[in-house]
């Protein structure tokens, strides 16, 4: 019962993340494990999906609903639950007591941790003091973890960094041969170059809480804000060190990841956008143009939002998209940038799971490198998510460490090798640790893995070729240098198709008997007559136009049984071999045409839906702008009202001043009149006084009387009077 529950849990995960191939071999090249794992591989059938937009989910990672009572242990490598009687994980085959956290990808997955037997290392030529490669890491980032485990350990867990660090230490790479960068917490001012102050404050406030969630899958504890600041600070300082010439390149071994964090949102396990911070710091340090290449299996919607209007920072992403069904649903090929920066956002959206080395190398050769060379960056940043690696429980793709090595080597030829690789996603510890180690070895100047030539020359899938052609067709408008390559690839595409037709429908009939024959029906060629199939047969249709594989065995078998058994059908009785074969082939062709028509309708519906979404987004932005204008208008109106009140107050004061002026003028007139009257009185008094004095002087009697009076009053002495009398 426990095993059945776990298998159903696995099926839920496969339905959520699309079709994929489970881990069937490990990236460290152990061939002996093939027989041990082969019996445990999950068989994933490819089925036709008519895409329904209502099935969208905002979360890429979903807690499984397996009852905890039936689970005895969780796989340290992939976090899948296992019954207690199992020693190896039923999903990835890892031993329940594996030493992957102590020795990384060099630990044996088959048995209990007994230490390392031997690690082949390529030493010599570099030491931390002379190394041209810097690594940024700080153990405080391990404190960022989910406060309380739910039904499963969270995919973005501290063990991711522990496994990579253990692999680097076991290989003698770090510490040992790489230059360590001291960690610092990035400042709020530096973060506000990328995020709004509200976003920065929202992340910082989590340091006061034991447990919080930005979204259903994006957690935080009291240490998360510091871990996010340390991660962004390490990325910023690594960019500065590389641009200054003190080191040639660097690897940021950081978490939480960042490429889903937008201008004002935290989501998809991401808090701050580390790559965006590094890009702007690099420009401040002298880089005129910066290229960001994101090979995480999920689209970096946050990084695209930050730079989609910036012509000095080009964002290129290779990711699963599947018509918007894969998280986060953004990153279609026609998302090329906005507001004059069209062509500076390049998306390579894979249409299915199972994408491998050959597909990525093909896209690099025909899209990434040609456009990057035309852009001519001064600095390259890689958002290195390793969840497209083989065995990842979320990505379900097949990229190997050799593939990542080759992509790193190809990007290293740009801008003199000035490159910063920043860890993003990746949730299978063995895959992420081996891939990160391979990338850092390329940064140090070592040759890629020995099997690189084989993986590099592996042919791409037809779904990959179609995606690359679609991207080139869109980007040719902005980068004309793609035209010649596009014409050549288009010719090869057409030549490789059956009958050299634009669309091919095939109907293949496989008999269940060992000696059964198969029939391929072409739309233009007449049907071939073959012997009718036996009573039990399988009827398979494949439509190569969009890479979907459709299984419709039961319906077709039932139809032919009804035709053969129903006496009311207007057919020759009994049916001869030729007639039955003709009906057989006609129905196959009709079904293939119907499937092609339905897929075309689905594609058209999705295209119209994307257009409608873009229009709605434009209308939403217009409404936001109108709201902003309305707020500004209200502010202006408030200012006008205040100015009017001030004007009324000033008018009242002016009236008071005018009244005072009139009063002062009237007072001045009265003063002048009074002054004139006073002067006239003074003049008259002086004239009268003069006349009286003359009269007194002319009368002696008056003089003696005056002298007498003066003597009496003490003014004139007796001597003066005698002298006056004599």
Secondary structure, DSSP 8 states (H G I E B T S, - for coil): -HHHHHHHHHHHHHHHH-S-----S-TT--STHHHHHHTT------------GGG--S-S-------GGG--EE-TTT--EE-TT-SB-TTT--BTT--HHHHGGGS-SSS-----S-------S--TTT-SEEEE--GGGGG---SS--SS--SS-THHHHHHHHHHHHTT-TTTTSEEE------HHHHTTTS-HHHHHHHHGGGG-SSEEEETTEEE-TTHHHHHHHHHHHHHHHHHHHHHTS-SEEEE--SS--TT--SS--BTTBSS-HHHHHHHHHHHTT-S-EEEEE-SSS--HHHHHHHTT-SSEEEEEEEE-GGGTSTT----TT---STT-TTSEEEEEESSS--BHHHHHHHIIIIIHHHHHHHT-SEEEEEE--TTBBT-TTT-BBB-HHHHHHHHHHHHTSGGG-EEEEE-----HHHHHHHHHHHHHHHTT----TTHHHHHT----HHHHHHHHHHHHHHTTT-TTHHHHHHHHHHHHHHTSGGG-SS-EEEEEEESSTT--EEE--SSS---------SSEEEEEEETTTTEEEE-HHHHHHHHHHHHH-TTSSS-SS--HHHHHHHHHHHHHHHHHHHHHHHHHHHHHHHHHHHHHHHHHHHHHHHHHHHHHHHHHHHHHHHHHHHHHHHHHHHHHHHHHHHHHHHHHHHHHHHHHHHHHHHHHHHHHHHHHHHHHHHHHH-HHHHHHHHHHHHHHTSS-HHHHHHHH-
